[in-house]
Every structure is written in structure tokens, then in C-alpha cells.
């Protein structure tokens, strides 16, 4: 069975511009075109795009996805490299969670200390204006995006 780019988008939940981007960067092989110059995608494209989407949902970087896709093409090879990529990603996620928990505690403290009076007495504004008022060193916390 073959699919138009719109059909592929609906089946995978990946937007058309993203599909085109994945083709441009080589994650998804370019689809052959029919006589009307429309891209026609096969089941292999569908499965690969589902793999990419799931990996992106789990937060894997594009280069890691590229490596994992390459590994998936050699099913008899050792999965040590794939395991290593996943372990590194897990460690990174755990680090981000720890950083976010620091931010959560600091923000929660700011909100709890606010008396809900006037802005001139607002604890949130005071703390944001003077980092010395913070109890944690959250300056190194990096947020995604």
C-alpha cells in the first residue's frame, strides 16, 4: 500500500512539514514520486516515521535517533550501542528532573511566602529582583526549549 504525505501524516500524527524536514535531514528516506509528481510513501516509511516519532516523544536527540535507526537496520548486531544511548539519555533526563525539582522548591517557597497583598510588598517580586533572596543556587538549571 502507498500513502500520500497527508495520509502518512494522519496515520502517524506527524505534521507534513515535519515529515519533509525528516526527509531533508536524512532520517526518513525520500519517497518516490508518482506520475503527478506526488510523493508516495510505503509501509517502510510509515514504520520508520512511527519509530522517529516515538523516539522524539521520549526526548531522544536527532543524532541519537539517526544512530538508533542505523542500528535497527542490522538486527543481528549487538545492542550494546543502543543500550548505551538509552542509558546516557536516561542519565540526562534524571539530571533535568533533579534540576526541575530545585526550581519547583524555590518557586513553591516564593509563592508560599507571598502575603497576597500589594505589589510593593510582594515576596515573588522581591525574590525575582534579588537573587540573594533565593535559598538555592538554581542559576545553572537549564530548561528545555
Rosetta constraint file for C-alpha pairs under 8 A:
AtomPair CA 1 CA 42 HARMONIC 6.20 0.50
AtomPair CA 1 CA 43 HARMONIC 6.83 0.50
AtomPair CA 2 CA 40 HARMONIC 5.75 0.50
AtomPair CA 2 CA 41 HARMONIC 5.18 0.50
AtomPair CA 2 CA 42 HARMONIC 4.71 0.50
AtomPair CA 2 CA 43 HARMONIC 7.05 0.50
AtomPair CA 3 CA 7 HARMONIC 5.58 0.50
AtomPair CA 3 CA 8 HARMONIC 5.85 0.50
AtomPair CA 3 CA 40 HARMONIC 5.40 0.50
AtomPair CA 3 CA 41 HARMONIC 4.86 0.50
AtomPair CA 3 CA 42 HARMONIC 6.40 0.50
AtomPair CA 4 CA 8 HARMONIC 6.17 0.50
AtomPair CA 4 CA 38 HARMONIC 7.26 0.50
AtomPair CA 4 CA 39 HARMONIC 6.17 0.50
AtomPair CA 4 CA 40 HARMONIC 5.24 0.50
AtomPair CA 4 CA 41 HARMONIC 6.27 0.50
AtomPair CA 5 CA 9 HARMONIC 6.05 0.50
AtomPair CA 5 CA 16 HARMONIC 6.54 0.50
AtomPair CA 5 CA 19 HARMONIC 7.87 0.50
AtomPair CA 5 CA 39 HARMONIC 6.54 0.50
AtomPair CA 5 CA 40 HARMONIC 7.07 0.50
AtomPair CA 5 CA 41 HARMONIC 7.05 0.50
AtomPair CA 6 CA 10 HARMONIC 6.30 0.50
AtomPair CA 6 CA 16 HARMONIC 6.61 0.50
AtomPair CA 7 CA 11 HARMONIC 6.16 0.50
AtomPair CA 8 CA 12 HARMONIC 6.14 0.50
AtomPair CA 8 CA 14 HARMONIC 7.92 0.50
AtomPair CA 8 CA 41 HARMONIC 7.25 0.50
AtomPair CA 8 CA 46 HARMONIC 6.61 0.50
AtomPair CA 9 CA 13 HARMONIC 5.46 0.50
AtomPair CA 9 CA 14 HARMONIC 4.99 0.50
AtomPair CA 9 CA 15 HARMONIC 5.53 0.50
AtomPair CA 9 CA 16 HARMONIC 5.86 0.50
AtomPair CA 9 CA 19 HARMONIC 7.58 0.50
AtomPair CA 10 CA 14 HARMONIC 7.20 0.50
AtomPair CA 11 CA 46 HARMONIC 7.88 0.50
AtomPair CA 12 CA 46 HARMONIC 7.18 0.50
AtomPair CA 12 CA 49 HARMONIC 7.04 0.50
AtomPair CA 12 CA 50 HARMONIC 5.98 0.50
AtomPair CA 12 CA 53 HARMONIC 7.84 0.50
AtomPair CA 14 CA 18 HARMONIC 6.50 0.50
AtomPair CA 14 CA 19 HARMONIC 6.66 0.50
AtomPair CA 14 CA 53 HARMONIC 7.17 0.50
AtomPair CA 15 CA 19 HARMONIC 6.38 0.50
AtomPair CA 16 CA 20 HARMONIC 6.35 0.50
AtomPair CA 17 CA 21 HARMONIC 6.13 0.50
AtomPair CA 18 CA 22 HARMONIC 6.13 0.50
AtomPair CA 19 CA 23 HARMONIC 6.35 0.50
AtomPair CA 19 CA 28 HARMONIC 7.72 0.50
AtomPair CA 19 CA 49 HARMONIC 7.99 0.50
AtomPair CA 20 CA 24 HARMONIC 6.23 0.50
AtomPair CA 21 CA 25 HARMONIC 6.25 0.50
AtomPair CA 22 CA 26 HARMONIC 6.06 0.50
AtomPair CA 22 CA 27 HARMONIC 5.11 0.50
AtomPair CA 22 CA 28 HARMONIC 5.35 0.50
AtomPair CA 23 CA 27 HARMONIC 6.00 0.50
AtomPair CA 23 CA 28 HARMONIC 4.72 0.50
AtomPair CA 23 CA 29 HARMONIC 5.78 0.50
AtomPair CA 23 CA 30 HARMONIC 5.46 0.50
AtomPair CA 24 CA 30 HARMONIC 7.99 0.50
AtomPair CA 26 CA 30 HARMONIC 7.92 0.50
AtomPair CA 27 CA 52 HARMONIC 7.99 0.50
AtomPair CA 27 CA 66 HARMONIC 6.20 0.50
AtomPair CA 28 CA 45 HARMONIC 6.94 0.50
AtomPair CA 28 CA 48 HARMONIC 7.03 0.50
AtomPair CA 28 CA 49 HARMONIC 6.97 0.50
AtomPair CA 29 CA 45 HARMONIC 7.40 0.50
AtomPair CA 31 CA 39 HARMONIC 5.49 0.50
AtomPair CA 31 CA 40 HARMONIC 5.76 0.50
AtomPair CA 31 CA 41 HARMONIC 5.54 0.50
AtomPair CA 31 CA 42 HARMONIC 7.99 0.50
AtomPair CA 31 CA 45 HARMONIC 7.97 0.50
AtomPair CA 32 CA 39 HARMONIC 5.69 0.50
AtomPair CA 32 CA 40 HARMONIC 5.79 0.50
AtomPair CA 32 CA 41 HARMONIC 7.30 0.50
AtomPair CA 33 CA 37 HARMONIC 5.06 0.50
AtomPair CA 33 CA 38 HARMONIC 5.02 0.50
AtomPair CA 33 CA 39 HARMONIC 4.35 0.50
AtomPair CA 33 CA 40 HARMONIC 5.67 0.50
AtomPair CA 34 CA 38 HARMONIC 5.45 0.50
AtomPair CA 34 CA 39 HARMONIC 6.54 0.50
AtomPair CA 34 CA 40 HARMONIC 6.63 0.50
AtomPair CA 41 CA 45 HARMONIC 5.89 0.50
AtomPair CA 41 CA 46 HARMONIC 7.31 0.50
AtomPair CA 42 CA 46 HARMONIC 6.57 0.50
AtomPair CA 43 CA 47 HARMONIC 6.18 0.50
AtomPair CA 44 CA 48 HARMONIC 6.09 0.50
AtomPair CA 45 CA 49 HARMONIC 5.96 0.50
AtomPair CA 46 CA 50 HARMONIC 6.20 0.50
AtomPair CA 47 CA 51 HARMONIC 6.26 0.50
AtomPair CA 48 CA 52 HARMONIC 6.25 0.50
AtomPair CA 49 CA 53 HARMONIC 6.05 0.50
AtomPair CA 50 CA 54 HARMONIC 6.08 0.50
AtomPair CA 51 CA 55 HARMONIC 6.13 0.50
AtomPair CA 52 CA 56 HARMONIC 6.11 0.50
AtomPair CA 52 CA 65 HARMONIC 6.76 0.50
AtomPair CA 53 CA 57 HARMONIC 6.13 0.50
AtomPair CA 54 CA 58 HARMONIC 6.34 0.50
AtomPair CA 55 CA 59 HARMONIC 6.45 0.50
AtomPair CA 55 CA 60 HARMONIC 5.56 0.50
AtomPair CA 55 CA 65 HARMONIC 6.71 0.50
AtomPair CA 56 CA 60 HARMONIC 5.32 0.50
AtomPair CA 56 CA 61 HARMONIC 7.12 0.50
AtomPair CA 56 CA 62 HARMONIC 7.87 0.50
AtomPair CA 60 CA 64 HARMONIC 6.25 0.50
AtomPair CA 60 CA 65 HARMONIC 6.42 0.50
AtomPair CA 60 CA 89 HARMONIC 6.94 0.50
AtomPair CA 61 CA 65 HARMONIC 6.30 0.50
AtomPair CA 62 CA 66 HARMONIC 6.13 0.50
AtomPair CA 63 CA 67 HARMONIC 6.24 0.50
AtomPair CA 64 CA 68 HARMONIC 6.10 0.50
AtomPair CA 64 CA 85 HARMONIC 6.83 0.50
AtomPair CA 65 CA 69 HARMONIC 5.99 0.50
AtomPair CA 66 CA 70 HARMONIC 6.27 0.50
AtomPair CA 67 CA 71 HARMONIC 6.25 0.50
AtomPair CA 68 CA 72 HARMONIC 6.13 0.50
AtomPair CA 68 CA 82 HARMONIC 6.19 0.50
AtomPair CA 69 CA 73 HARMONIC 6.66 0.50
AtomPair CA 70 CA 74 HARMONIC 7.35 0.50
AtomPair CA 71 CA 75 HARMONIC 7.17 0.50
AtomPair CA 71 CA 77 HARMONIC 7.72 0.50
AtomPair CA 71 CA 79 HARMONIC 7.89 0.50
AtomPair CA 71 CA 82 HARMONIC 7.38 0.50
AtomPair CA 79 CA 83 HARMONIC 6.14 0.50
AtomPair CA 80 CA 84 HARMONIC 6.10 0.50
AtomPair CA 81 CA 85 HARMONIC 6.26 0.50
AtomPair CA 82 CA 86 HARMONIC 6.28 0.50
AtomPair CA 83 CA 87 HARMONIC 6.04 0.50
AtomPair CA 84 CA 88 HARMONIC 6.11 0.50
AtomPair CA 85 CA 89 HARMONIC 6.18 0.50
AtomPair CA 86 CA 90 HARMONIC 6.06 0.50
AtomPair CA 87 CA 91 HARMONIC 6.22 0.50
AtomPair CA 88 CA 92 HARMONIC 6.28 0.50
AtomPair CA 89 CA 93 HARMONIC 6.17 0.50
AtomPair CA 90 CA 94 HARMONIC 6.16 0.50
AtomPair CA 91 CA 95 HARMONIC 6.23 0.50
AtomPair CA 92 CA 96 HARMONIC 6.28 0.50
AtomPair CA 93 CA 97 HARMONIC 6.13 0.50
AtomPair CA 94 CA 98 HARMONIC 6.25 0.50
AtomPair CA 95 CA 99 HARMONIC 6.27 0.50
AtomPair CA 96 CA 100 HARMONIC 6.06 0.50
AtomPair CA 96 CA 141 HARMONIC 7.93 0.50
AtomPair CA 96 CA 142 HARMONIC 7.64 0.50
AtomPair CA 96 CA 143 HARMONIC 7.67 0.50
AtomPair CA 97 CA 101 HARMONIC 6.12 0.50
AtomPair CA 98 CA 102 HARMONIC 6.47 0.50
AtomPair CA 99 CA 103 HARMONIC 6.51 0.50
AtomPair CA 99 CA 138 HARMONIC 7.59 0.50
AtomPair CA 99 CA 141 HARMONIC 5.50 0.50
AtomPair CA 99 CA 142 HARMONIC 7.59 0.50
AtomPair CA 100 CA 104 HARMONIC 6.04 0.50
AtomPair CA 100 CA 141 HARMONIC 7.37 0.50
AtomPair CA 100 CA 143 HARMONIC 7.90 0.50
AtomPair CA 101 CA 105 HARMONIC 6.21 0.50
AtomPair CA 102 CA 106 HARMONIC 6.35 0.50
AtomPair CA 102 CA 136 HARMONIC 7.26 0.50
AtomPair CA 102 CA 138 HARMONIC 6.64 0.50
AtomPair CA 103 CA 107 HARMONIC 6.04 0.50
AtomPair CA 103 CA 138 HARMONIC 6.47 0.50
AtomPair CA 103 CA 141 HARMONIC 7.76 0.50
AtomPair CA 104 CA 108 HARMONIC 5.90 0.50
AtomPair CA 105 CA 109 HARMONIC 6.13 0.50
AtomPair CA 106 CA 110 HARMONIC 6.30 0.50
AtomPair CA 106 CA 134 HARMONIC 7.00 0.50
AtomPair CA 106 CA 135 HARMONIC 7.05 0.50
AtomPair CA 106 CA 136 HARMONIC 6.87 0.50
AtomPair CA 107 CA 111 HARMONIC 6.20 0.50
AtomPair CA 108 CA 112 HARMONIC 6.00 0.50
AtomPair CA 109 CA 113 HARMONIC 6.08 0.50
AtomPair CA 110 CA 114 HARMONIC 6.43 0.50
AtomPair CA 110 CA 123 HARMONIC 6.36 0.50
AtomPair CA 110 CA 124 HARMONIC 5.38 0.50
AtomPair CA 110 CA 127 HARMONIC 7.12 0.50
AtomPair CA 111 CA 123 HARMONIC 7.60 0.50
AtomPair CA 111 CA 124 HARMONIC 6.44 0.50
AtomPair CA 113 CA 123 HARMONIC 6.16 0.50
AtomPair CA 113 CA 124 HARMONIC 7.88 0.50
AtomPair CA 114 CA 122 HARMONIC 5.87 0.50
AtomPair CA 114 CA 123 HARMONIC 4.84 0.50
AtomPair CA 114 CA 124 HARMONIC 6.33 0.50
AtomPair CA 115 CA 121 HARMONIC 7.98 0.50
AtomPair CA 115 CA 122 HARMONIC 6.92 0.50
AtomPair CA 115 CA 123 HARMONIC 7.41 0.50
AtomPair CA 116 CA 122 HARMONIC 7.02 0.50
AtomPair CA 117 CA 121 HARMONIC 6.67 0.50
AtomPair CA 117 CA 122 HARMONIC 6.74 0.50
AtomPair CA 118 CA 122 HARMONIC 6.19 0.50
AtomPair CA 119 CA 125 HARMONIC 7.34 0.50
AtomPair CA 121 CA 126 HARMONIC 7.76 0.50
AtomPair CA 122 CA 126 HARMONIC 6.31 0.50
AtomPair CA 123 CA 127 HARMONIC 6.06 0.50
AtomPair CA 124 CA 128 HARMONIC 6.16 0.50
AtomPair CA 125 CA 129 HARMONIC 6.06 0.50
AtomPair CA 126 CA 130 HARMONIC 6.36 0.50
AtomPair CA 126 CA 133 HARMONIC 7.71 0.50
AtomPair CA 127 CA 131 HARMONIC 6.27 0.50
AtomPair CA 127 CA 132 HARMONIC 7.78 0.50
AtomPair CA 127 CA 133 HARMONIC 5.26 0.50
AtomPair CA 127 CA 134 HARMONIC 6.44 0.50
AtomPair CA 130 CA 134 HARMONIC 7.82 0.50
